[in-house]
Amino acid sequence: MLKNQFHLRKLRALLKKVNGYRKTMAGLSDQDLQAKTQEFRDRLKQGQDLDSLLPEAYAVVREVAKRVLGLFPYDVQVLGAIALHQGQVAEMATGEGKTLTATMPLYLNALTGKGVILVTTNSYLALRDAKEMGPIYRFLGLSIACAVNDDQDKELTPERKRAIYQSDIVYTTNSGLGFDYLIENLADSKDKQYLPFFNYVIIDEIDSVLLDSAQTPMIISGAPRVQSNYYGMMAMLVATLVEDLDYKYNQEKQLVWLTSKGCQAAEAFLGLDNLYASGNQDIVRHLNLALRAHKLYKRDKDYVVRQGVKDQEVVLLDRSTGRLMELTRLQGGQHQAIEAKENVKLTQETRAMASITYQNLFKLFQKIAGMTGTGKVAEREFKETYSMSVIKIPSNRKPIRRDLADNLYKTLPEKVFASLSYIKHYHSKGNPLLIFTGSVEMSEIYSALLLREGLAHNLLNANNAAREAQIIAESGQLGAVTVATSMAGRGTDIKLGPGVAELGGLVVIGTERMENQRIDLQIRGRAGRQGDPGLSKFFVSLEDDLLKKWGPDWVRKSYESYSIDSQPSNPQPLKKKSYRRLVAKAQRASESAAKQARKLTLDYAQSLNIQRQLVYKKRKELLEQELSLDQEVEQVLEEVLKEAAYNQTYQSQAQLYRYILENISFHAQGLPRLDLQSPEAILSLLMDLVQEELAFKRQRLGSERLYQEFQRLALLKAIDENWIEQVDYLQQLRQALASQYFSQKNPLLDYYQEAYQGFLLMQEKIKQQAVKNLLMSELEVSPKGKLLMHFP
């Protein structure tokens, strides 16, 4: 608290300077205000820095916002804007106007001409914010664009994306930016690249992006594998197994494994003598995938099954938000194992072509900042991982929302009926109600119960996310009832309808405590925006997932002793302090485990991140190099040919000839007799053949420009094919090492060692593949006169 006051004192000193320009800016004409942008840029060229321009620039934006939008940013919004410019996390309560706050640091940092990006958590917010705030930037002579397509059926072309990202200010989503980064680094020519220098980024709902989504890397899949027939068979086998008898499940570490009895059952089902014999690795892998699909991945919590274009499909869910993860699939066959479990058509199993975590993506920026309503409780992690402080910005109006104590019940039915009674009470008064559940499954159960009670309502979950904005816009109206997962309207204001404030405002009801306190605070924050009245209350049971997973063993015995028939018709909440402390303890345990898991994810990703940076740097050099590649090609050829001549043995002339046909040239005929014990003689022969083959290709292409492009593509293709194999290998390696948590080995250390050795091997394979691409490729001219290159 004292540290936050210290930060605020420093921010208020700058705020005073901003306010000092208020009358000056109000007295300027529109033309004079617009001229300020060029004046600021000139002053930057003359040696001033952004910090010295901040007070005047922020005052300009405030005045323009007033004239263009009719909105004059409050002092507290300016405080938040200063924190954002300084690269910190600004915690601002719901309804405090984070969208308008961001315009000031975006404008200031865009003056450098290096570009700035604002990242939101979904397409609706990116499109809305860019549209609403765009007039401010355009008035001041800055270009603005949104990298999200409002037509989901049409993809943006590289040319269109380049035009977007060349704008002074870009609005986009975290996933959109991540996939653009990965796609660009798979491009085979410079004209297919479009991203700008990563200068400055503001991340809206930064805790959701950098913390809650930290363990789900963005992955581009491709290079399909041969589809296995084991998925369906293993799904049937696992369905016959019994927990604790045939397999064990460690809920805390999310691990599942067969017992000796389970091994015997599997051997009997599959007709095997020894499940773990050396030839059965693939069977064991698919059995483990099926076990994980059966026990670790829950329908309507981790994924949903929905009707696709032709068949049903499995789509992953973000457990922290309840949103669909449309572009994400589990790797290593896990997605197909879940599809087999749900008896839907299997999709093609593919390799991971490119992958990055949000932490590593945003660490590429020179300066990052963020906004959220719930960052303070995670400040230590922000400091440790991102070197960012969280500054709690005071609200413009004193909050008057009432946050009531939880009601805790022994069983789930008791809690559900008690919460329903509460809902009916406030609905009869006319208060709008927003009811939060922890999963799609529970949201639909509550929806069904409300229908049974005759209460009309809206349902917002991953199955109808398209109506999110409309549903949220209506949820503050008199008598409105909305049932939702925690995805509901994060980043969207809920404005009270006529007469609602007099009734006490919006009533928010949480039907369970979530896995971390920040989500609970987000839920409470849906009510009581900008000094509005409101009320929040949570209903909890000992059977909730949080307490099942993180509570002590006696909790399960406590509710299992209850039978449905013995439950009272008028359930009373538990009053003992020992019960009431359970929820806070369980939530702290959950948060601690999640933090450790995020750290582990970051540790594992570090190795891949270093390798990715080296590979992408090399690709970039090849794409941007305009001088001849002959020297680089000669170096690669020399290294590979020396390896072939000095470190390989040839028992006969035929063996050497075979190496030449497979790696250098189809055209080699009538080889001279050589001393196979003389590496120098072999190297001389190989070099002569290589020069003949390259001279033939240079002549075939007919122009130096085409020959240089051919060399570039040959090298790029070698890098890309082997990098895809390396990314996929590291994904598989991490899964394979997960079982070592039961041994005395350190899986992270083993992972680093194996990843490093794999990278060295990949570098050698790239060189060998590059030589084959250069020498064994086929060139032809299409009927339309276009040159075609076919690489081996």
KAJO-V177078 format. One record per helix or strand of 2 or more residues. SS is the DSSP state (alpha for helix, beta for strand). FROM is the first residue (numbers start at 1). LEN is the number of residues. If there is no record, write none. Layout:
# KAJO-V177078
ss=SS from=FROM len=LEN
ss=SS from=FROM len=LEN
This chain:
# KAJO-V177078
ss=alpha from=2 len=19
ss=alpha from=22 len=5
ss=alpha from=30 len=16
ss=alpha from=50 len=20
ss=alpha from=75 len=11
ss=beta from=89 len=3
ss=alpha from=98 len=13
ss=beta from=116 len=5
ss=alpha from=123 len=17
ss=beta from=144 len=3
ss=alpha from=158 len=8
ss=beta from=169 len=5
ss=alpha from=174 len=11
ss=alpha from=190 len=3
ss=beta from=200 len=5
ss=alpha from=206 len=7
ss=beta from=218 len=7
ss=alpha from=230 len=10
ss=beta from=247 len=4
ss=beta from=255 len=4
ss=alpha from=260 len=11
ss=alpha from=278 len=18
ss=beta from=303 len=5
ss=beta from=312 len=6
ss=alpha from=334 len=8
ss=beta from=350 len=7
ss=alpha from=358 len=5
ss=beta from=367 len=6
ss=alpha from=376 len=11
ss=beta from=390 len=3
ss=beta from=402 len=2
ss=beta from=407 len=3
ss=alpha from=412 len=18
ss=beta from=433 len=4
ss=alpha from=440 len=13
ss=beta from=458 len=3
ss=alpha from=462 len=13
ss=beta from=481 len=4
ss=alpha from=501 len=3
ss=beta from=506 len=5
ss=alpha from=517 len=8
ss=alpha from=529 len=3
ss=beta from=534 len=8
ss=alpha from=545 len=6
ss=alpha from=553 len=8
ss=alpha from=564 len=3
ss=alpha from=577 len=48
ss=alpha from=630 len=17
ss=alpha from=653 len=11
ss=alpha from=679 len=23
ss=alpha from=704 len=39
ss=alpha from=747 len=30
ss=beta from=778 len=4
ss=beta from=787 len=4
